[in-house]
Amino acid sequence: MQTVKTLQMLRTALAQLRGNTGTRIALVPTMGALHEGHLTLVRSAREMANHVVASIFVNPKQFGPNEDLDAYPRQLAADAALLEAEGVALLWAPDAEAMYPPGFATNVSVASVSEGLCGAARPGHFDGVATVVCKLFNQVAPDLALFGEKDFQQLAVIRAMARDLDLTRPHVDSIIGVPTVREADGLAMSSRNRYLSPDQRVAAATLPRAMQAAVRAIESGADVSSTLAGLQAEILGAGFGSVDYATLADSRSLASLAALGPEPARLLVAARIGGTRLIDNLPISAR
Ligand code: AMP
């Protein structure tokens, strides 16, 4: 595996990888501090393409002023070893200067789907995500790109961007969502889980457990708003300090739903425990 840190080196390495026509390249964008969730994306990518390009970039534009940009874990050498062991061909690891040279002035902003949920709690976050992912798509020009359903709203924002801007590499239909990978107790894997104290880590597993119970209740016809109120109470009772949202939403538009309808729906939650904000989401079968 080759690690490249400048755009020029990236272009040269990509030209070598592409070689023959028909060679398919998959991109797996990450912010590093890799865990099994990320590695699952890489394994899926390997099955779907000839070569996998992974990126590691802790994108300053997607962090708010009071968020954890400085504290975010950085471990490039360890991450590179994990990616190499998974058969990644190329690691794109630019620094902030390479990604945003002096004079950088463009913002990619996706309205609508980015506005509620995490977009409401983290102003500017999805502009930062859309801008960097648009750049990564143009830099690597992959045939397909893989993202986790763990960040369900992020996946929706990226798909909307690719559709609205008529992107071709990748085309919106080649943006692949991969189901969330979980710890044995159900907690969704996240680079931020390492911020949790041992007690918080135990309490955090209440989140997916309570969400699964809420999904079962809603699927069996329970009232949505009282189920969501009960879910919030259970999360707070387990030791979470606040719940940013606990919402039933349409899987495509992410518009919130008062009741389950014929379209696929999703239960989405963001809650804070200590200083750590955790998100999770689960599918709900339509009626
Ligand atoms: P991050 O490094 O947190 O920006 O995540 C990079 C990619 O990995 C994103 O597409 C995430 O949605 C995905 N990802 C993160 N955690 C998980 C997980 N537990 N299961 C599946 N994908 C994940």
Residues whose N, C-alpha, C, O or C-beta is under 5 A from the ligand:
A	BS01	AMP	P29 T30 M31 G32 G37 H38 L146 F147 G148 E149 K150 D151 V178 P179 T180 V181 A188 M189 S190
